[in-house]
């Protein structure tokens, strides 16, 4: 299972934008479609809100990819 560490340099990032920023989709719109398909989980629960706020310490799973959101130093 590939793990991606995403360094968050602000309070939060919207879920669809996170998926784009880590390269799991080509655009924010594609990220919204991915979330709408039910393929994205946040902290182990399927997330249906396309623009939910993802903060430091949360874990996003898409297929076999895991995104760990970490704080900027």
C-alpha positions as CSV (number, residue, x, y, z in Angstrom):
1,X,0.0,0.0,0.0
2,X,1.7,3.2,-1.1
3,X,1.8,5.9,1.5
4,X,2.0,9.6,0.7
5,X,2.9,12.2,3.3
6,X,1.2,15.5,2.5
7,X,2.7,18.5,4.3
8,X,-0.1,20.9,5.2
9,X,1.1,24.5,5.4
10,X,-2.2,26.0,6.4
11,X,-5.2,25.2,8.6
12,X,-6.9,22.8,6.2
13,X,-7.1,21.7,2.6
14,X,-10.4,20.7,0.8
15,X,-10.6,17.0,0.1
16,X,-11.0,17.3,-3.7
17,X,-7.9,19.6,-3.8
18,X,-5.8,17.3,-1.7
19,X,-6.5,14.5,-4.2
20,X,-5.3,16.8,-7.0
21,X,-2.2,18.0,-5.1
22,X,-0.9,14.5,-4.3
23,X,-1.5,13.4,-8.0
24,X,-4.3,10.9,-7.5
25,X,-6.4,12.9,-10.0
26,X,-5.8,15.5,-12.7
27,X,-8.1,18.3,-11.4
28,X,-10.3,19.4,-8.5
29,X,-13.3,18.4,-10.6
30,X,-11.9,14.9,-11.1
31,X,-11.3,14.8,-7.3
32,X,-15.0,15.7,-6.7
33,X,-16.0,12.8,-9.0
34,X,-13.7,10.4,-7.2
35,X,-15.3,11.4,-3.8
36,X,-18.8,11.1,-5.3
37,X,-18.0,7.6,-6.4
38,X,-17.6,6.5,-2.8
39,X,-13.9,5.6,-3.3
40,X,-12.5,7.9,-0.7
41,X,-12.3,7.3,3.0
42,X,-11.2,9.8,5.7
43,X,-10.0,8.2,9.0
44,X,-11.6,4.9,8.0
45,X,-15.1,6.2,7.1
46,X,-16.3,6.8,3.5
47,X,-16.4,10.5,2.9
48,X,-19.1,11.9,0.6
49,X,-18.5,15.6,1.1
50,X,-16.3,16.7,-1.8
51,X,-14.9,19.8,-0.1
52,X,-14.7,18.6,3.5
53,X,-11.8,20.2,5.4
54,X,-8.8,17.9,5.9
55,X,-6.5,18.8,8.7
56,X,-3.2,17.7,10.2
57,X,-3.3,14.2,11.6
58,X,-6.0,12.9,9.3
59,X,-5.6,9.9,7.0
60,X,-7.2,9.7,3.6
61,X,-7.5,6.4,1.7
62,X,-8.1,6.0,-2.0
63,X,-7.9,2.4,-3.2
64,X,-4.6,1.1,-2.0
65,X,-3.1,4.6,-1.5
66,X,-2.9,6.2,1.9
67,X,-2.4,9.9,2.4
68,X,-1.1,11.0,5.8
69,X,-1.6,14.7,6.4
70,X,1.4,16.1,8.4
71,X,2.3,19.5,9.8
72,X,4.8,21.8,8.1
73,X,7.9,22.3,10.3
